[in-house]
Amino acid sequence: MPLPLKAEADQLAHLIDLVNSTNYDDQRYLTVLCGLGAETLRAFIALQTAFSQVAVNDTAWQARNLLELHIWTRYILVSEENAQRFYEDAWIDGNDLLASFSRHPGHETEIAEARKVSANSLPNLCFVDENDRFLRVGSVAKELGASSQFETLNKLYSKFVHVTSFAVLTRHSPQTRQKLVDSFETASTQMTKETLTMISEKLQAIVTAK
């Protein structure tokens, strides 16, 4: 089965390769933009694989990933400051992981070294420090005026991502499973098309300006 959105996916993959082979001034911005593009392509391929297998859990999982990628893409395209804040969120996530691991004995040396690396990175950050919390995609969706759509779809997909009683009982029959993956795939394909187009248009503008 040919991949839906193949033209859009091929165009974005080409632009990512082109950008990655050229030196640009704002490398962090492009790292974020290309990273979101690459993740969107991977998630969409995974969605289509799960859809072809009528795998409700996996289709819902990738649909939710694509929903979040759509929100993050819209967020970083609002401004370069937003892209920088998203970039720095990786530092917060890293510290969050360190805090979690530090509660378990046996990794003291590795954690101490990682904390040194984290501390050395702090002066290079513009928007966050050790007191900040990571960005929440639901809050970002609200900021973008997309809260209603995000909350509805996120709730729907999450009910089938997790092994809830509702998920177990409603996906028992083959007919129900097919209807579920059909609805997930249709909504996600349209949203993914918008995401790919937004990223490609921005990358094309950057390449043309160069």
N, C-alpha and C positions, 0 to 999 in steps of 0.2 A: 504494500500500500504506500503510495507516494506521500511524503510528509506534507501536511497542510502548511501554508505560509512558506513554502520552500523558497520562493523568490525573495521574500522579506528576510528570511533567515540567511540566505546566501549573500544578500547585499550587506547585512550587518556583519557577518563573518569576514567579508572582504574589507570592510572599513576598519574593523578591529585590527586585522593583520596589517593594514596600511598605516594606521596610527602607531602600532607597536614597533614598526620598523623605522620610524622617524622621530627625531628629537623635537620636543615641544617645551615651551617655557613652563607651563603649569602641568607638570607631570602627575601631581596628586589628583587633580580634577579628572584627568584622562584615565588614571588608574581606577577611580570610582566608576566613571561612565562605562569604560570597557568591561570592568568587572561585573557590573549589573547586566550589561548586554550578554556577556558570556554565560552568566548564571541563568538568564532568561532562556537562552538557547538550550542549555542543558536540561533545564526543568521542563521545557516544552517537549523535547524529545522523550524524556522520561514519562511525561503525561501521555503522549501518543502510544508508547509501549504499554503502559498500564491500561489504557483505553482499549487497545486491541485484544488484551487478555481479559477484559471485563473484570478487572481487579478494582473493586470499589475503594478499598482502603488506600491503595497506591495512587489511584486517580485523584481522590480527594486530597491526598497529601501534596501532590504536585500542583493541583489547582490552587491550594492555599499558598504554596510557595510563589506561584505566579501572581497571585493577588498581592502579596506583600512586595514582590519585586516591582509591580506596577506602581504601588504607592511610593516606594523608595525612589523610583525613577522620576516620578512627578516632583517629588520633594527636592531632589538634587538639581533638577532643571530650573527650579525657581530662581536660584542664585548660586554663585560660586561659594558663598558663605555656608549655604546649606550643604553643599557637597563636601566642604572642609569639615563641617560638623559631623557628617556621616562618616567621613574618613577617620576622624578622631574617635568615633564611637568604638572602633576596634580596640583602642587602648583601654577604654572602660571595660569592654568585654573581657579582655585579657586579665585585667586586675580582678574582675569578678570571679573568673576561673581560679586565679591564685588564692583568693580568699576562701573559695570552696575547698580546694586541695589542702590548704593549710590546717584545716580542721582534722586531717587524718595523718597520723604519724608515719614516718618512713620516707618522706620526700623533702626533708628540711633543707638539704644542700641545694637541690634543684630549685626549690621555691625561693631561697635566698638569692641565688644567681638571677633568677627571673625578675625578682623585685628590683635588683640593681639595674637591669636593662630597662625596666619600666620607669624607674626614677630618672635615668639618664635621658629618656625620651621626653620627659615632662616639659623642659624648656622650649621644645619645638612645637608644642601644642598651642593653638590660638583660642580655643573655645571651651576646653574642658580642663578639670583638675581632679585630684583624688576625691573630691566631695561630690562630684557629679554622678548622676545615674545614666544608664544607657537610654537611648531613644526608644520610645514605644511606638510601634507602627500604628496602633489605634489612635494615639494622640496626634501623630503626624497626619493621618487620614482626616481627622477632625479639623486640623489646621488648614488642610487643603480644600475643605468643604466636601469631602467624600466620605464622611462618617457613616451615613445611612447605608450606602452601597457596601462599604467595607464591613460594617458590623453584620449585615445580613448574610453576605457571602462567607465571611469568616466563621460565623456561627454554624452555617450549613456544612461547610467543609470539615470543621472541627468535630462535628458529631460523628463523622465517618472516619476521620483520621484516627481517633481514639476508639478503643474497643469498648464502647458503651453498650448498655442493654439495648438502646434504640438501634444502634448500628447492627448488632448481632441479629436482632429479630426482624428488622426491615429488609435486610439483604439476603434473607433465607432463600427466596425464589429466584430462578434465573431471569424471569421477566422483570422483577424489581431491580436486580443488579444492572440489567441492561439499561433500564430507564434512568437509573442514577448516573451511570458513567456517561450516558448520552448528554444529560443535562450539565454535568461537570465539564465535559469536553467542549461543548458548544459555548458556554459562557467563558471558559478559559481561553479558547482560541480567539474570540473577539477581543478580549482584553490583551492577550499577548500580541496580537497584531498592532494594537495601539502602542504598546510598550516598545516593540521593535521599531516602529515608525518614528516614535519620539527620539529614541537613541540614535537611529540612523541619520535623521535630519540634523541633529546636533553635531554628530561626528563629521557629516558631510560639510557642514558650515565651517568646522575647524580645519578640515583638510583643504577646502577651497581658499580659506583665508591665508593658509600657509604658502 
